[in-house]
Amino acid sequence: MPEKATVERAQRAKRRGASPSTQAGEFVREEIHHIREGEHGARSAKQAIAIGLSKARAAGVDIPDEKGRRPKRSATSKRKSPARARASLRRLKREPRAAASHRALSRQAHQQARGKTPTQRSRAARKGARTRARASRQG
């Protein structure tokens, strides 16, 4: 379950009009923090990010799944069974903590960037520059 502060930061980002990926970033950041402080581990940086994204989806952030499908808004949210949740956490506790290291996260980012076309990388860089410019104007 995500921390209250994380959910509040994500909601604040949503109110500011930030993209769903920015909102989800709060949950990924929390997950990296959990691994670094030893709450549990992860097999890889990719798994650590996936756990954070999963928590973001459960909290209602509108990010597509790995197949690019947007989540359906339903009245009932599916909850993981307590036994399954316990089993997942027990497995994660046995995983290494190096998945959240600066080096592992950097390697993951570079690996993802290599899969993008120059146009996609350029577009992402321009969007980042716009976001930073807007953030610096807001104070």
Phi and psi restraints in degrees (value plus and minus 20) as a CYANA .aco file:
   2 PRO   PHI     -88.8   -48.8
   2 PRO   PSI     132.1   172.1
   3 GLU   PHI     -89.9   -49.9
   3 GLU   PSI     131.9   171.9
   4 LYS   PHI     -79.0   -39.0
   4 LYS   PSI     -61.9   -21.9
   5 ALA   PHI     -81.6   -41.6
   5 ALA   PSI     -57.6   -17.6
   6 THR   PHI     -85.1   -45.1
   6 THR   PSI     -64.9   -24.9
   7 VAL   PHI     -82.6   -42.6
   7 VAL   PSI     -61.2   -21.2
   8 GLU   PHI     -84.0   -44.0
   8 GLU   PSI     -61.5   -21.5
   9 ARG   PHI     -84.0   -44.0
   9 ARG   PSI     -59.6   -19.6
  10 ALA   PHI     -86.1   -46.1
  10 ALA   PSI     -60.3   -20.3
  11 GLN   PHI     -86.2   -46.2
  11 GLN   PSI     -58.3   -18.3
  12 ARG   PHI     -83.3   -43.3
  12 ARG   PSI     -61.3   -21.3
  13 ALA   PHI     -82.8   -42.8
  13 ALA   PSI     -59.6   -19.6
  14 LYS   PHI     -84.9   -44.9
  14 LYS   PSI     -62.8   -22.8
  15 ARG   PHI     -83.3   -43.3
  15 ARG   PSI     -53.9   -13.9
  16 ARG   PHI     -93.4   -53.4
  16 ARG   PSI     -29.9    10.1
  17 GLY   PHI      69.6   109.6
  17 GLY   PSI      -0.3    39.7
  18 ALA   PHI     -90.8   -50.8
  18 ALA   PSI     135.9   175.9
  19 SER   PHI     -88.5   -48.5
  19 SER   PSI     138.1   178.1
  20 PRO   PHI     -76.7   -36.7
  20 PRO   PSI     -53.7   -13.7
  21 SER   PHI     -87.2   -47.2
  21 SER   PSI     -52.5   -12.5
  22 THR   PHI     -88.7   -48.7
  22 THR   PSI     -62.2   -22.2
  23 GLN   PHI     -81.9   -41.9
  23 GLN   PSI     -63.8   -23.8
  24 ALA   PHI     -87.2   -47.2
  24 ALA   PSI     -48.4    -8.4
  25 GLY   PHI     -76.3   -36.3
  25 GLY   PSI     -51.2   -11.2
  26 GLU   PHI     -82.7   -42.7
  26 GLU   PSI     -60.3   -20.3
  27 PHE   PHI     -92.7   -52.7
  27 PHE   PSI     -56.7   -16.7
  28 VAL   PHI     -85.9   -45.9
  28 VAL   PSI     -63.2   -23.2
  29 ARG   PHI     -78.2   -38.2
  29 ARG   PSI     -63.1   -23.1
  30 GLU   PHI     -82.3   -42.3
  30 GLU   PSI     -62.0   -22.0
  31 GLU   PHI     -84.5   -44.5
  31 GLU   PSI     -62.7   -22.7
  32 ILE   PHI     -79.5   -39.5
  32 ILE   PSI     -62.1   -22.1
  33 HIS   PHI     -82.0   -42.0
  33 HIS   PSI     -63.9   -23.9
  34 HIS   PHI     -78.7   -38.7
  34 HIS   PSI     -62.4   -22.4
  35 ILE   PHI     -88.1   -48.1
  35 ILE   PSI     -62.8   -22.8
  36 ARG   PHI     -85.2   -45.2
  36 ARG   PSI     -53.5   -13.5
  37 GLU   PHI    -106.5   -66.5
  37 GLU   PSI     -20.2    19.8
  38 GLY   PHI      70.3   110.3
  38 GLY   PSI      -7.7    32.3
  39 GLU   PHI     -82.4   -42.4
  39 GLU   PSI     -61.2   -21.2
  40 HIS   PHI    -180.8  -140.8
  40 HIS   PSI    -200.0  -160.0
  41 GLY   PHI    -139.5   -99.5
  41 GLY   PSI    -187.6  -147.6
  42 ALA   PHI    -175.9  -135.9
  42 ALA   PSI     132.2   172.2
  43 ARG   PHI     -88.0   -48.0
  43 ARG   PSI     -56.3   -16.3
  44 SER   PHI    -172.9  -132.9
  44 SER   PSI     149.5   189.5
  45 ALA   PHI     -82.9   -42.9
  45 ALA   PSI     -55.4   -15.4
  46 LYS   PHI     -81.5   -41.5
  46 LYS   PSI     -61.0   -21.0
  47 GLN   PHI     -87.1   -47.1
  47 GLN   PSI     -60.4   -20.4
  48 ALA   PHI     -80.1   -40.1
  48 ALA   PSI     -63.2   -23.2
  49 ILE   PHI     -86.0   -46.0
  49 ILE   PSI     -62.0   -22.0
  50 ALA   PHI     -81.6   -41.6
  50 ALA   PSI     -58.7   -18.7
  51 ILE   PHI     -83.8   -43.8
  51 ILE   PSI     -64.5   -24.5
  52 GLY   PHI     -81.8   -41.8
  52 GLY   PSI     -62.6   -22.6
  53 LEU   PHI     -85.3   -45.3
  53 LEU   PSI     -57.4   -17.4
  54 SER   PHI     -83.3   -43.3
  54 SER   PSI     -62.8   -22.8
  55 LYS   PHI     -85.4   -45.4
  55 LYS   PSI     -56.7   -16.7
  56 ALA   PHI     -83.8   -43.8
  56 ALA   PSI     -64.5   -24.5
  57 ARG   PHI     -80.9   -40.9
  57 ARG   PSI     -62.8   -22.8
  58 ALA   PHI     -83.4   -43.4
  58 ALA   PSI     -50.3   -10.3
  59 ALA   PHI    -104.6   -64.6
  59 ALA   PSI     -22.0    18.0
  60 GLY   PHI      81.2   121.2
  60 GLY   PSI     -11.5    28.5
  61 VAL   PHI     -94.0   -54.0
  61 VAL   PSI     112.7   152.7
  62 ASP   PHI    -105.4   -65.4
  62 ASP   PSI      49.2    89.2
  63 ILE   PHI    -131.4   -91.4
  63 ILE   PSI     121.7   161.7
  64 PRO   PHI     -90.1   -50.1
  64 PRO   PSI     135.6   175.6
  65 ASP   PHI     -98.0   -58.0
  65 ASP   PSI    -194.4  -154.4
  66 GLU   PHI     -85.3   -45.3
  66 GLU   PSI     -37.1     2.9
  67 LYS   PHI    -114.7   -74.7
  67 LYS   PSI     -16.8    23.2
  68 GLY   PHI      66.0   106.0
  68 GLY   PSI      -9.5    30.5
  69 ARG   PHI    -109.3   -69.3
  69 ARG   PSI     116.4   156.4
  70 ARG   PHI     -97.8   -57.8
  70 ARG   PSI     124.1   164.1
  71 PRO   PHI     -88.1   -48.1
  71 PRO   PSI     125.9   165.9
  72 LYS   PHI    -102.0   -62.0
  72 LYS   PSI     117.0   157.0
  73 ARG   PHI    -104.2   -64.2
  73 ARG   PSI      92.2   132.2
  74 SER   PHI    -144.7  -104.7
  74 SER   PSI     141.7   181.7
  75 ALA   PHI     -88.5   -48.5
  75 ALA   PSI     -54.9   -14.9
  76 THR   PHI    -126.5   -86.5
  76 THR   PSI     109.9   149.9
  77 SER   PHI    -117.7   -77.7
  77 SER   PSI     116.4   156.4
  78 LYS   PHI     -91.6   -51.6
  78 LYS   PSI     108.2   148.2
  79 ARG   PHI    -126.9   -86.9
  79 ARG   PSI     123.3   163.3
  80 LYS   PHI     -91.6   -51.6
  80 LYS   PSI     123.2   163.2
  81 SER   PHI     -86.2   -46.2
  81 SER   PSI     125.3   165.3
  82 PRO   PHI     -76.0   -36.0
  82 PRO   PSI     -59.2   -19.2
  83 ALA   PHI     -84.1   -44.1
  83 ALA   PSI     -61.7   -21.7
  84 ARG   PHI     -87.8   -47.8
  84 ARG   PSI     -60.1   -20.1
  85 ALA   PHI     -81.9   -41.9
  85 ALA   PSI     -62.9   -22.9
  86 ARG   PHI     -84.1   -44.1
  86 ARG   PSI     -62.9   -22.9
  87 ALA   PHI     -83.1   -43.1
  87 ALA   PSI     -61.8   -21.8
  88 SER   PHI     -82.5   -42.5
  88 SER   PSI     -64.8   -24.8
  89 LEU   PHI     -85.9   -45.9
  89 LEU   PSI     -59.3   -19.3
  90 ARG   PHI     -81.9   -41.9
  90 ARG   PSI     -59.7   -19.7
  91 ARG   PHI     -84.6   -44.6
  91 ARG   PSI     -65.9   -25.9
  92 LEU   PHI     -83.0   -43.0
  92 LEU   PSI     -52.4   -12.4
  93 LYS   PHI     -84.5   -44.5
  93 LYS   PSI     -43.4    -3.4
  94 ARG   PHI    -107.6   -67.6
  94 ARG   PSI     -28.8    11.2
  95 GLU   PHI    -100.3   -60.3
  95 GLU   PSI     136.7   176.7
  96 PRO   PHI     -89.6   -49.6
  96 PRO   PSI     139.2   179.2
  97 ARG   PHI    -113.9   -73.9
  97 ARG   PSI     -28.2    11.8
  98 ALA   PHI     -87.9   -47.9
  98 ALA   PSI     -32.9     7.1
  99 ALA   PHI     -83.4   -43.4
  99 ALA   PSI     -43.7    -3.7
 100 ALA   PHI    -120.9   -80.9
 100 ALA   PSI      -7.6    32.4
 101 SER   PHI     -91.9   -51.9
 101 SER   PSI     137.8   177.8
 102 HIS   PHI     -77.2   -37.2
 102 HIS   PSI     -61.7   -21.7
 103 ARG   PHI     -84.6   -44.6
 103 ARG   PSI     -64.4   -24.4
 104 ALA   PHI     -84.8   -44.8
 104 ALA   PSI     -61.1   -21.1
 105 LEU   PHI     -88.7   -48.7
 105 LEU   PSI     -57.5   -17.5
 106 SER   PHI     -84.3   -44.3
 106 SER   PSI     -63.5   -23.5
 107 ARG   PHI     -82.9   -42.9
 107 ARG   PSI     -60.2   -20.2
 108 GLN   PHI     -83.8   -43.8
 108 GLN   PSI     -63.7   -23.7
 109 ALA   PHI     -83.0   -43.0
 109 ALA   PSI     -63.7   -23.7
 110 HIS   PHI     -85.0   -45.0
 110 HIS   PSI     -59.5   -19.5
 111 GLN   PHI     -82.7   -42.7
 111 GLN   PSI     -62.2   -22.2
 112 GLN   PHI     -86.4   -46.4
 112 GLN   PSI     -60.1   -20.1
 113 ALA   PHI     -84.1   -44.1
 113 ALA   PSI     -56.0   -16.0
 114 ARG   PHI     -83.2   -43.2
 114 ARG   PSI     -47.6    -7.6
 115 GLY   PHI    -100.0   -60.0
 115 GLY   PSI     -26.3    13.7
 116 LYS   PHI    -114.5   -74.5
 116 LYS   PSI     135.0   175.0
 117 THR   PHI    -101.0   -61.0
 117 THR   PSI     140.9   180.9
 118 PRO   PHI     -75.2   -35.2
 118 PRO   PSI     -57.4   -17.4
 119 THR   PHI     -83.9   -43.9
 119 THR   PSI     -63.7   -23.7
 120 GLN   PHI     -84.0   -44.0
 120 GLN   PSI     -61.3   -21.3
 121 ARG   PHI     -84.2   -44.2
 121 ARG   PSI     -62.2   -22.2
 122 SER   PHI     -83.6   -43.6
 122 SER   PSI     -64.3   -24.3
 123 ARG   PHI     -81.5   -41.5
 123 ARG   PSI     -62.4   -22.4
 124 ALA   PHI     -84.3   -44.3
 124 ALA   PSI     -60.1   -20.1
 125 ALA   PHI     -85.6   -45.6
 125 ALA   PSI     -62.2   -22.2
 126 ARG   PHI     -83.2   -43.2
 126 ARG   PSI     -62.8   -22.8
 127 LYS   PHI     -83.5   -43.5
 127 LYS   PSI     -61.0   -21.0
 128 GLY   PHI     -82.5   -42.5
 128 GLY   PSI     -61.5   -21.5
 129 ALA   PHI     -84.2   -44.2
 129 ALA   PSI     -62.0   -22.0
 130 ARG   PHI     -82.1   -42.1
 130 ARG   PSI     -64.0   -24.0
 131 THR   PHI     -82.2   -42.2
 131 THR   PSI     -64.9   -24.9
 132 ARG   PHI     -84.3   -44.3
 132 ARG   PSI     -58.9   -18.9
 133 ALA   PHI     -84.9   -44.9
 133 ALA   PSI     -62.0   -22.0
 134 ARG   PHI     -85.9   -45.9
 134 ARG   PSI     -60.8   -20.8
 135 ALA   PHI     -85.8   -45.8
 135 ALA   PSI     -58.3   -18.3
 136 SER   PHI     -90.6   -50.6
 136 SER   PSI     -50.7   -10.7
 137 ARG   PHI     -90.1   -50.1
 137 ARG   PSI     -54.9   -14.9
 138 GLN   PHI     -93.1   -53.1
 138 GLN   PSI     -37.7     2.3
